[in-house]
Amino acid sequence: MASRDEIISTVKEFLSEEFEVDKSTIEPEANLQETLDLDSLDYVDLVVVIEENFGFKVTGEDFVGVVTFNDFYALVEKKLAEK
């Protein structure tokens, strides 16, 4: 299983590419939706890149309570542990 640092590094890499944001704006306590300027269609893209990079599926329900990047990293950790 990937370490938290590996997860963060991977997430920063694909989010900065997919959503064209500078990696330095992806801070643990930053708001995921605001930083990435996500709309409902962008969440579909996010689900796809998560599956491509980590090999598991997420649903809209998985994002309930995900506000910051730390919340997002915790979601990825949890899903990887369940794999």
C-alpha positions as CSV (number, residue, x, y, z in Angstrom):
1,M,0.0,0.0,0.0
2,A,1.2,3.5,-0.8
3,S,2.4,5.8,2.0
4,R,0.6,9.1,2.8
5,D,3.5,10.9,1.2
6,E,3.3,8.8,-2.0
7,I,-0.5,9.4,-2.2
8,I,0.0,13.2,-1.8
9,S,2.7,13.3,-4.4
10,T,0.6,11.3,-6.9
11,V,-2.5,13.3,-6.2
12,K,-0.7,16.6,-6.7
13,E,0.8,15.4,-9.9
14,F,-2.4,14.3,-11.6
15,L,-4.6,17.1,-10.2
16,S,-2.2,19.8,-11.4
17,E,-2.2,18.2,-14.8
18,E,-5.9,17.5,-15.1
19,F,-7.2,20.7,-13.6
20,E,-4.3,23.0,-14.8
21,V,-3.4,24.4,-11.3
22,D,0.0,25.0,-9.8
23,K,1.1,22.2,-7.4
24,S,1.9,24.9,-4.8
25,T,-1.8,25.8,-4.5
26,I,-2.6,22.2,-3.5
27,E,-2.1,22.6,0.2
28,P,-3.4,20.2,2.9
29,E,-6.0,22.6,4.4
30,A,-7.0,24.3,1.1
31,N,-10.5,23.8,-0.1
32,L,-10.6,21.2,-2.8
33,Q,-13.5,22.6,-4.8
34,E,-12.3,26.2,-4.7
35,T,-8.6,25.4,-5.4
36,L,-9.5,23.3,-8.4
37,D,-12.5,25.4,-9.4
38,L,-14.6,22.3,-9.7
39,D,-18.1,22.1,-11.1
40,S,-20.3,19.0,-11.3
41,L,-18.7,17.9,-14.6
42,D,-15.2,18.3,-13.1
43,Y,-16.1,15.8,-10.4
44,V,-16.7,13.3,-13.1
45,D,-13.2,13.9,-14.4
46,L,-11.9,13.6,-10.9
47,V,-13.5,10.2,-10.5
48,V,-11.9,9.1,-13.8
49,V,-8.4,10.2,-12.8
50,I,-8.7,8.6,-9.4
51,E,-9.6,5.3,-11.0
52,E,-6.8,5.6,-13.6
53,N,-4.2,6.5,-11.0
54,F,-5.2,4.3,-8.1
55,G,-7.3,1.5,-9.6
56,F,-10.5,1.9,-7.5
57,K,-13.9,3.5,-8.1
58,V,-15.4,6.3,-6.1
59,T,-19.0,7.6,-6.0
60,G,-20.6,10.9,-5.2
61,E,-21.3,9.5,-1.7
62,D,-17.6,9.0,-1.2
63,F,-17.1,12.8,-1.5
64,V,-19.6,13.7,1.2
65,G,-17.5,15.4,3.9
66,V,-14.5,15.9,1.6
67,V,-13.7,19.6,1.8
68,T,-10.0,20.0,2.0
69,F,-7.1,18.2,0.3
70,N,-6.4,16.4,3.6
71,D,-10.0,15.0,3.5
72,F,-9.3,13.9,-0.1
73,Y,-6.0,12.2,0.9
74,A,-7.8,10.4,3.7
75,L,-10.5,9.2,1.2
76,V,-7.8,7.8,-1.1
77,E,-6.0,6.1,1.9
78,K,-9.3,4.5,3.0
79,K,-10.1,3.2,-0.5
80,L,-6.6,1.8,-1.0
81,A,-6.9,0.0,2.3
82,E,-10.2,-1.5,1.2
83,K,-8.7,-2.8,-2.1
